[in-house]
Amino acid sequence: ILHFQQKVQLWTSRVRTTAADAVEMNGFMAKAQSALDAGSKVVSAKAKEVEIEAKKGQIKSLKQEFGVKIFDEVTAWNEKAIKAAHAETKQKIDAIEAEIATKQAEIAQLTSANQAAPST
């Protein structure tokens, strides 16, 4: 009987150790996942910043194209053609600026979520 009790105690202690190890591993995995999530948010925010810079480049290109497009119209002072070209270009620029604003809001959301996340 004594030998059986020793085996039960040994088995019980192994079960407790295994359970404690599982709890510790779950905590470690939760912290690792949290760190990965935070890193993913930082990468997403940086990618959106790059996209914003590309959009700003598109705006600059549209403005340059506008200048080339209306140069002769300005020289001849064709006000109707100038206004039409301006309205067309402005519409495109406004759409791109709306995309930029959306991406900036997404960055703010990612950044605030990352700052609100518990530190590991």
Phi and psi in radians as a Rosetta constraint file:
Dihedral C 1 N 2 CA 2 C 2 CIRCULARHARMONIC -1.064 0.35
Dihedral N 2 CA 2 C 2 N 3 CIRCULARHARMONIC -0.749 0.35
Dihedral C 2 N 3 CA 3 C 3 CIRCULARHARMONIC -1.079 0.35
Dihedral N 3 CA 3 C 3 N 4 CIRCULARHARMONIC -0.721 0.35
Dihedral C 3 N 4 CA 4 C 4 CIRCULARHARMONIC -1.110 0.35
Dihedral N 4 CA 4 C 4 N 5 CIRCULARHARMONIC -0.712 0.35
Dihedral C 4 N 5 CA 5 C 5 CIRCULARHARMONIC -1.132 0.35
Dihedral N 5 CA 5 C 5 N 6 CIRCULARHARMONIC -0.673 0.35
Dihedral C 5 N 6 CA 6 C 6 CIRCULARHARMONIC -1.114 0.35
Dihedral N 6 CA 6 C 6 N 7 CIRCULARHARMONIC -0.696 0.35
Dihedral C 6 N 7 CA 7 C 7 CIRCULARHARMONIC -1.143 0.35
Dihedral N 7 CA 7 C 7 N 8 CIRCULARHARMONIC -0.699 0.35
Dihedral C 7 N 8 CA 8 C 8 CIRCULARHARMONIC -1.134 0.35
Dihedral N 8 CA 8 C 8 N 9 CIRCULARHARMONIC -0.750 0.35
Dihedral C 8 N 9 CA 9 C 9 CIRCULARHARMONIC -1.116 0.35
Dihedral N 9 CA 9 C 9 N 10 CIRCULARHARMONIC -0.733 0.35
Dihedral C 9 N 10 CA 10 C 10 CIRCULARHARMONIC -1.108 0.35
Dihedral N 10 CA 10 C 10 N 11 CIRCULARHARMONIC -0.796 0.35
Dihedral C 10 N 11 CA 11 C 11 CIRCULARHARMONIC -1.105 0.35
Dihedral N 11 CA 11 C 11 N 12 CIRCULARHARMONIC -0.737 0.35
Dihedral C 11 N 12 CA 12 C 12 CIRCULARHARMONIC -1.096 0.35
Dihedral N 12 CA 12 C 12 N 13 CIRCULARHARMONIC -0.739 0.35
Dihedral C 12 N 13 CA 13 C 13 CIRCULARHARMONIC -1.157 0.35
Dihedral N 13 CA 13 C 13 N 14 CIRCULARHARMONIC -0.633 0.35
Dihedral C 13 N 14 CA 14 C 14 CIRCULARHARMONIC -1.155 0.35
Dihedral N 14 CA 14 C 14 N 15 CIRCULARHARMONIC -0.693 0.35
Dihedral C 14 N 15 CA 15 C 15 CIRCULARHARMONIC -1.120 0.35
Dihedral N 15 CA 15 C 15 N 16 CIRCULARHARMONIC -0.765 0.35
Dihedral C 15 N 16 CA 16 C 16 CIRCULARHARMONIC -1.100 0.35
Dihedral N 16 CA 16 C 16 N 17 CIRCULARHARMONIC -0.746 0.35
Dihedral C 16 N 17 CA 17 C 17 CIRCULARHARMONIC -1.109 0.35
Dihedral N 17 CA 17 C 17 N 18 CIRCULARHARMONIC -0.758 0.35
Dihedral C 17 N 18 CA 18 C 18 CIRCULARHARMONIC -1.112 0.35
Dihedral N 18 CA 18 C 18 N 19 CIRCULARHARMONIC -0.726 0.35
Dihedral C 18 N 19 CA 19 C 19 CIRCULARHARMONIC -1.130 0.35
Dihedral N 19 CA 19 C 19 N 20 CIRCULARHARMONIC -0.741 0.35
Dihedral C 19 N 20 CA 20 C 20 CIRCULARHARMONIC -1.119 0.35
Dihedral N 20 CA 20 C 20 N 21 CIRCULARHARMONIC -0.713 0.35
Dihedral C 20 N 21 CA 21 C 21 CIRCULARHARMONIC -1.104 0.35
Dihedral N 21 CA 21 C 21 N 22 CIRCULARHARMONIC -0.676 0.35
Dihedral C 21 N 22 CA 22 C 22 CIRCULARHARMONIC -1.145 0.35
Dihedral N 22 CA 22 C 22 N 23 CIRCULARHARMONIC -0.730 0.35
Dihedral C 22 N 23 CA 23 C 23 CIRCULARHARMONIC -1.116 0.35
Dihedral N 23 CA 23 C 23 N 24 CIRCULARHARMONIC -0.762 0.35
Dihedral C 23 N 24 CA 24 C 24 CIRCULARHARMONIC -1.109 0.35
Dihedral N 24 CA 24 C 24 N 25 CIRCULARHARMONIC -0.718 0.35
Dihedral C 24 N 25 CA 25 C 25 CIRCULARHARMONIC -1.153 0.35
Dihedral N 25 CA 25 C 25 N 26 CIRCULARHARMONIC -0.692 0.35
Dihedral C 25 N 26 CA 26 C 26 CIRCULARHARMONIC -1.079 0.35
Dihedral N 26 CA 26 C 26 N 27 CIRCULARHARMONIC -0.725 0.35
Dihedral C 26 N 27 CA 27 C 27 CIRCULARHARMONIC -1.093 0.35
Dihedral N 27 CA 27 C 27 N 28 CIRCULARHARMONIC -0.762 0.35
Dihedral C 27 N 28 CA 28 C 28 CIRCULARHARMONIC -1.089 0.35
Dihedral N 28 CA 28 C 28 N 29 CIRCULARHARMONIC -0.782 0.35
Dihedral C 28 N 29 CA 29 C 29 CIRCULARHARMONIC -1.122 0.35
Dihedral N 29 CA 29 C 29 N 30 CIRCULARHARMONIC -0.663 0.35
Dihedral C 29 N 30 CA 30 C 30 CIRCULARHARMONIC -1.122 0.35
Dihedral N 30 CA 30 C 30 N 31 CIRCULARHARMONIC -0.740 0.35
Dihedral C 30 N 31 CA 31 C 31 CIRCULARHARMONIC -1.153 0.35
Dihedral N 31 CA 31 C 31 N 32 CIRCULARHARMONIC -0.714 0.35
Dihedral C 31 N 32 CA 32 C 32 CIRCULARHARMONIC -1.117 0.35
Dihedral N 32 CA 32 C 32 N 33 CIRCULARHARMONIC -0.742 0.35
Dihedral C 32 N 33 CA 33 C 33 CIRCULARHARMONIC -1.125 0.35
Dihedral N 33 CA 33 C 33 N 34 CIRCULARHARMONIC -0.703 0.35
Dihedral C 33 N 34 CA 34 C 34 CIRCULARHARMONIC -1.093 0.35
Dihedral N 34 CA 34 C 34 N 35 CIRCULARHARMONIC -0.731 0.35
Dihedral C 34 N 35 CA 35 C 35 CIRCULARHARMONIC -1.135 0.35
Dihedral N 35 CA 35 C 35 N 36 CIRCULARHARMONIC -0.709 0.35
Dihedral C 35 N 36 CA 36 C 36 CIRCULARHARMONIC -1.121 0.35
Dihedral N 36 CA 36 C 36 N 37 CIRCULARHARMONIC -0.737 0.35
Dihedral C 36 N 37 CA 37 C 37 CIRCULARHARMONIC -1.081 0.35
Dihedral N 37 CA 37 C 37 N 38 CIRCULARHARMONIC -0.769 0.35
Dihedral C 37 N 38 CA 38 C 38 CIRCULARHARMONIC -1.102 0.35
Dihedral N 38 CA 38 C 38 N 39 CIRCULARHARMONIC -0.753 0.35
Dihedral C 38 N 39 CA 39 C 39 CIRCULARHARMONIC -1.104 0.35
Dihedral N 39 CA 39 C 39 N 40 CIRCULARHARMONIC -0.694 0.35
Dihedral C 39 N 40 CA 40 C 40 CIRCULARHARMONIC -1.097 0.35
Dihedral N 40 CA 40 C 40 N 41 CIRCULARHARMONIC -0.694 0.35
Dihedral C 40 N 41 CA 41 C 41 CIRCULARHARMONIC -1.156 0.35
Dihedral N 41 CA 41 C 41 N 42 CIRCULARHARMONIC -0.669 0.35
Dihedral C 41 N 42 CA 42 C 42 CIRCULARHARMONIC -1.127 0.35
Dihedral N 42 CA 42 C 42 N 43 CIRCULARHARMONIC -0.769 0.35
Dihedral C 42 N 43 CA 43 C 43 CIRCULARHARMONIC -1.108 0.35
Dihedral N 43 CA 43 C 43 N 44 CIRCULARHARMONIC -0.743 0.35
Dihedral C 43 N 44 CA 44 C 44 CIRCULARHARMONIC -1.082 0.35
Dihedral N 44 CA 44 C 44 N 45 CIRCULARHARMONIC -0.733 0.35
Dihedral C 44 N 45 CA 45 C 45 CIRCULARHARMONIC -1.115 0.35
Dihedral N 45 CA 45 C 45 N 46 CIRCULARHARMONIC -0.745 0.35
Dihedral C 45 N 46 CA 46 C 46 CIRCULARHARMONIC -1.133 0.35
Dihedral N 46 CA 46 C 46 N 47 CIRCULARHARMONIC -0.685 0.35
Dihedral C 46 N 47 CA 47 C 47 CIRCULARHARMONIC -1.104 0.35
Dihedral N 47 CA 47 C 47 N 48 CIRCULARHARMONIC -0.691 0.35
Dihedral C 47 N 48 CA 48 C 48 CIRCULARHARMONIC -1.178 0.35
Dihedral N 48 CA 48 C 48 N 49 CIRCULARHARMONIC -0.629 0.35
Dihedral C 48 N 49 CA 49 C 49 CIRCULARHARMONIC -1.095 0.35
Dihedral N 49 CA 49 C 49 N 50 CIRCULARHARMONIC -0.696 0.35
Dihedral C 49 N 50 CA 50 C 50 CIRCULARHARMONIC -1.125 0.35
Dihedral N 50 CA 50 C 50 N 51 CIRCULARHARMONIC -0.730 0.35
Dihedral C 50 N 51 CA 51 C 51 CIRCULARHARMONIC -1.087 0.35
Dihedral N 51 CA 51 C 51 N 52 CIRCULARHARMONIC -0.667 0.35
Dihedral C 51 N 52 CA 52 C 52 CIRCULARHARMONIC -1.096 0.35
Dihedral N 52 CA 52 C 52 N 53 CIRCULARHARMONIC -0.775 0.35
Dihedral C 52 N 53 CA 53 C 53 CIRCULARHARMONIC -1.085 0.35
Dihedral N 53 CA 53 C 53 N 54 CIRCULARHARMONIC -0.671 0.35
Dihedral C 53 N 54 CA 54 C 54 CIRCULARHARMONIC -1.122 0.35
Dihedral N 54 CA 54 C 54 N 55 CIRCULARHARMONIC -0.702 0.35
Dihedral C 54 N 55 CA 55 C 55 CIRCULARHARMONIC -1.119 0.35
Dihedral N 55 CA 55 C 55 N 56 CIRCULARHARMONIC -0.700 0.35
Dihedral C 55 N 56 CA 56 C 56 CIRCULARHARMONIC -1.090 0.35
Dihedral N 56 CA 56 C 56 N 57 CIRCULARHARMONIC -0.642 0.35
Dihedral C 56 N 57 CA 57 C 57 CIRCULARHARMONIC -1.122 0.35
Dihedral N 57 CA 57 C 57 N 58 CIRCULARHARMONIC -0.655 0.35
Dihedral C 57 N 58 CA 58 C 58 CIRCULARHARMONIC -1.117 0.35
Dihedral N 58 CA 58 C 58 N 59 CIRCULARHARMONIC -0.704 0.35
Dihedral C 58 N 59 CA 59 C 59 CIRCULARHARMONIC -1.093 0.35
Dihedral N 59 CA 59 C 59 N 60 CIRCULARHARMONIC -0.780 0.35
Dihedral C 59 N 60 CA 60 C 60 CIRCULARHARMONIC -1.061 0.35
Dihedral N 60 CA 60 C 60 N 61 CIRCULARHARMONIC -0.737 0.35
Dihedral C 60 N 61 CA 61 C 61 CIRCULARHARMONIC -1.105 0.35
Dihedral N 61 CA 61 C 61 N 62 CIRCULARHARMONIC -0.728 0.35
Dihedral C 61 N 62 CA 62 C 62 CIRCULARHARMONIC -1.080 0.35
Dihedral N 62 CA 62 C 62 N 63 CIRCULARHARMONIC -0.709 0.35
Dihedral C 62 N 63 CA 63 C 63 CIRCULARHARMONIC -1.158 0.35
Dihedral N 63 CA 63 C 63 N 64 CIRCULARHARMONIC -0.692 0.35
Dihedral C 63 N 64 CA 64 C 64 CIRCULARHARMONIC -1.141 0.35
Dihedral N 64 CA 64 C 64 N 65 CIRCULARHARMONIC -0.763 0.35
Dihedral C 64 N 65 CA 65 C 65 CIRCULARHARMONIC -1.080 0.35
Dihedral N 65 CA 65 C 65 N 66 CIRCULARHARMONIC -0.658 0.35
Dihedral C 65 N 66 CA 66 C 66 CIRCULARHARMONIC -1.050 0.35
Dihedral N 66 CA 66 C 66 N 67 CIRCULARHARMONIC -0.801 0.35
Dihedral C 66 N 67 CA 67 C 67 CIRCULARHARMONIC -1.047 0.35
Dihedral N 67 CA 67 C 67 N 68 CIRCULARHARMONIC -0.779 0.35
Dihedral C 67 N 68 CA 68 C 68 CIRCULARHARMONIC -1.136 0.35
Dihedral N 68 CA 68 C 68 N 69 CIRCULARHARMONIC -0.716 0.35
Dihedral C 68 N 69 CA 69 C 69 CIRCULARHARMONIC -1.131 0.35
Dihedral N 69 CA 69 C 69 N 70 CIRCULARHARMONIC -0.659 0.35
Dihedral C 69 N 70 CA 70 C 70 CIRCULARHARMONIC -1.790 0.35
Dihedral N 70 CA 70 C 70 N 71 CIRCULARHARMONIC 0.008 0.35
Dihedral C 70 N 71 CA 71 C 71 CIRCULARHARMONIC -0.930 0.35
Dihedral N 71 CA 71 C 71 N 72 CIRCULARHARMONIC -0.905 0.35
Dihedral C 71 N 72 CA 72 C 72 CIRCULARHARMONIC -1.128 0.35
Dihedral N 72 CA 72 C 72 N 73 CIRCULARHARMONIC -0.616 0.35
Dihedral C 72 N 73 CA 73 C 73 CIRCULARHARMONIC -1.157 0.35
Dihedral N 73 CA 73 C 73 N 74 CIRCULARHARMONIC -0.658 0.35
Dihedral C 73 N 74 CA 74 C 74 CIRCULARHARMONIC -1.197 0.35
Dihedral N 74 CA 74 C 74 N 75 CIRCULARHARMONIC -0.740 0.35
Dihedral C 74 N 75 CA 75 C 75 CIRCULARHARMONIC -1.016 0.35
Dihedral N 75 CA 75 C 75 N 76 CIRCULARHARMONIC -0.739 0.35
Dihedral C 75 N 76 CA 76 C 76 CIRCULARHARMONIC -1.493 0.35
Dihedral N 76 CA 76 C 76 N 77 CIRCULARHARMONIC -0.094 0.35
Dihedral C 76 N 77 CA 77 C 77 CIRCULARHARMONIC 0.872 0.35
Dihedral N 77 CA 77 C 77 N 78 CIRCULARHARMONIC 1.005 0.35
Dihedral C 77 N 78 CA 78 C 78 CIRCULARHARMONIC -1.597 0.35
Dihedral N 78 CA 78 C 78 N 79 CIRCULARHARMONIC 1.512 0.35
Dihedral C 78 N 79 CA 79 C 79 CIRCULARHARMONIC -1.049 0.35
Dihedral N 79 CA 79 C 79 N 80 CIRCULARHARMONIC -0.671 0.35
Dihedral C 79 N 80 CA 80 C 80 CIRCULARHARMONIC -1.093 0.35
Dihedral N 80 CA 80 C 80 N 81 CIRCULARHARMONIC -0.801 0.35
Dihedral C 80 N 81 CA 81 C 81 CIRCULARHARMONIC -1.164 0.35
Dihedral N 81 CA 81 C 81 N 82 CIRCULARHARMONIC -0.660 0.35
Dihedral C 81 N 82 CA 82 C 82 CIRCULARHARMONIC -1.108 0.35
Dihedral N 82 CA 82 C 82 N 83 CIRCULARHARMONIC -0.838 0.35
Dihedral C 82 N 83 CA 83 C 83 CIRCULARHARMONIC -1.119 0.35
Dihedral N 83 CA 83 C 83 N 84 CIRCULARHARMONIC -0.686 0.35
Dihedral C 83 N 84 CA 84 C 84 CIRCULARHARMONIC -1.135 0.35
Dihedral N 84 CA 84 C 84 N 85 CIRCULARHARMONIC -0.783 0.35
Dihedral C 84 N 85 CA 85 C 85 CIRCULARHARMONIC -1.129 0.35
Dihedral N 85 CA 85 C 85 N 86 CIRCULARHARMONIC -0.705 0.35
Dihedral C 85 N 86 CA 86 C 86 CIRCULARHARMONIC -1.109 0.35
Dihedral N 86 CA 86 C 86 N 87 CIRCULARHARMONIC -0.806 0.35
Dihedral C 86 N 87 CA 87 C 87 CIRCULARHARMONIC -1.058 0.35
Dihedral N 87 CA 87 C 87 N 88 CIRCULARHARMONIC -0.739 0.35
Dihedral C 87 N 88 CA 88 C 88 CIRCULARHARMONIC -1.114 0.35
Dihedral N 88 CA 88 C 88 N 89 CIRCULARHARMONIC -0.812 0.35
Dihedral C 88 N 89 CA 89 C 89 CIRCULARHARMONIC -1.179 0.35
Dihedral N 89 CA 89 C 89 N 90 CIRCULARHARMONIC -0.734 0.35
Dihedral C 89 N 90 CA 90 C 90 CIRCULARHARMONIC -1.073 0.35
Dihedral N 90 CA 90 C 90 N 91 CIRCULARHARMONIC -0.683 0.35
Dihedral C 90 N 91 CA 91 C 91 CIRCULARHARMONIC -1.069 0.35
Dihedral N 91 CA 91 C 91 N 92 CIRCULARHARMONIC -0.757 0.35
Dihedral C 91 N 92 CA 92 C 92 CIRCULARHARMONIC -1.137 0.35
Dihedral N 92 CA 92 C 92 N 93 CIRCULARHARMONIC -0.757 0.35
Dihedral C 92 N 93 CA 93 C 93 CIRCULARHARMONIC -1.142 0.35
Dihedral N 93 CA 93 C 93 N 94 CIRCULARHARMONIC -0.741 0.35
Dihedral C 93 N 94 CA 94 C 94 CIRCULARHARMONIC -1.031 0.35
Dihedral N 94 CA 94 C 94 N 95 CIRCULARHARMONIC -0.694 0.35
Dihedral C 94 N 95 CA 95 C 95 CIRCULARHARMONIC -1.125 0.35
Dihedral N 95 CA 95 C 95 N 96 CIRCULARHARMONIC -0.740 0.35
Dihedral C 95 N 96 CA 96 C 96 CIRCULARHARMONIC -1.175 0.35
Dihedral N 96 CA 96 C 96 N 97 CIRCULARHARMONIC -0.708 0.35
Dihedral C 96 N 97 CA 97 C 97 CIRCULARHARMONIC -1.111 0.35
Dihedral N 97 CA 97 C 97 N 98 CIRCULARHARMONIC -0.580 0.35
Dihedral C 97 N 98 CA 98 C 98 CIRCULARHARMONIC -1.150 0.35
Dihedral N 98 CA 98 C 98 N 99 CIRCULARHARMONIC -0.698 0.35
Dihedral C 98 N 99 CA 99 C 99 CIRCULARHARMONIC -1.102 0.35
Dihedral N 99 CA 99 C 99 N 100 CIRCULARHARMONIC -0.715 0.35
Dihedral C 99 N 100 CA 100 C 100 CIRCULARHARMONIC -1.093 0.35
Dihedral N 100 CA 100 C 100 N 101 CIRCULARHARMONIC -0.778 0.35
Dihedral C 100 N 101 CA 101 C 101 CIRCULARHARMONIC -1.062 0.35
Dihedral N 101 CA 101 C 101 N 102 CIRCULARHARMONIC -0.694 0.35
Dihedral C 101 N 102 CA 102 C 102 CIRCULARHARMONIC -1.107 0.35
Dihedral N 102 CA 102 C 102 N 103 CIRCULARHARMONIC -0.791 0.35
Dihedral C 102 N 103 CA 103 C 103 CIRCULARHARMONIC -1.139 0.35
Dihedral N 103 CA 103 C 103 N 104 CIRCULARHARMONIC -0.654 0.35
Dihedral C 103 N 104 CA 104 C 104 CIRCULARHARMONIC -1.116 0.35
Dihedral N 104 CA 104 C 104 N 105 CIRCULARHARMONIC -0.675 0.35
Dihedral C 104 N 105 CA 105 C 105 CIRCULARHARMONIC -1.148 0.35
Dihedral N 105 CA 105 C 105 N 106 CIRCULARHARMONIC -0.686 0.35
Dihedral C 105 N 106 CA 106 C 106 CIRCULARHARMONIC -1.129 0.35
Dihedral N 106 CA 106 C 106 N 107 CIRCULARHARMONIC -0.701 0.35
Dihedral C 106 N 107 CA 107 C 107 CIRCULARHARMONIC -1.092 0.35
Dihedral N 107 CA 107 C 107 N 108 CIRCULARHARMONIC -0.788 0.35
Dihedral C 107 N 108 CA 108 C 108 CIRCULARHARMONIC -1.050 0.35
Dihedral N 108 CA 108 C 108 N 109 CIRCULARHARMONIC -0.703 0.35
Dihedral C 108 N 109 CA 109 C 109 CIRCULARHARMONIC -1.167 0.35
Dihedral N 109 CA 109 C 109 N 110 CIRCULARHARMONIC -0.773 0.35
Dihedral C 109 N 110 CA 110 C 110 CIRCULARHARMONIC -1.113 0.35
Dihedral N 110 CA 110 C 110 N 111 CIRCULARHARMONIC -0.729 0.35
Dihedral C 110 N 111 CA 111 C 111 CIRCULARHARMONIC -1.171 0.35
Dihedral N 111 CA 111 C 111 N 112 CIRCULARHARMONIC -0.763 0.35
Dihedral C 111 N 112 CA 112 C 112 CIRCULARHARMONIC -1.202 0.35
Dihedral N 112 CA 112 C 112 N 113 CIRCULARHARMONIC -0.638 0.35
Dihedral C 112 N 113 CA 113 C 113 CIRCULARHARMONIC -1.147 0.35
Dihedral N 113 CA 113 C 113 N 114 CIRCULARHARMONIC -0.645 0.35
Dihedral C 113 N 114 CA 114 C 114 CIRCULARHARMONIC -1.212 0.35
Dihedral N 114 CA 114 C 114 N 115 CIRCULARHARMONIC -0.675 0.35
Dihedral C 114 N 115 CA 115 C 115 CIRCULARHARMONIC -1.246 0.35
Dihedral N 115 CA 115 C 115 N 116 CIRCULARHARMONIC -0.538 0.35
Dihedral C 115 N 116 CA 116 C 116 CIRCULARHARMONIC -1.377 0.35
Dihedral N 116 CA 116 C 116 N 117 CIRCULARHARMONIC -0.316 0.35
Dihedral C 116 N 117 CA 117 C 117 CIRCULARHARMONIC -1.161 0.35
Dihedral N 117 CA 117 C 117 N 118 CIRCULARHARMONIC 2.474 0.35
Dihedral C 117 N 118 CA 118 C 118 CIRCULARHARMONIC -1.147 0.35
Dihedral N 118 CA 118 C 118 N 119 CIRCULARHARMONIC 2.486 0.35
Dihedral C 118 N 119 CA 119 C 119 CIRCULARHARMONIC -1.321 0.35
Dihedral N 119 CA 119 C 119 N 120 CIRCULARHARMONIC 2.592 0.35
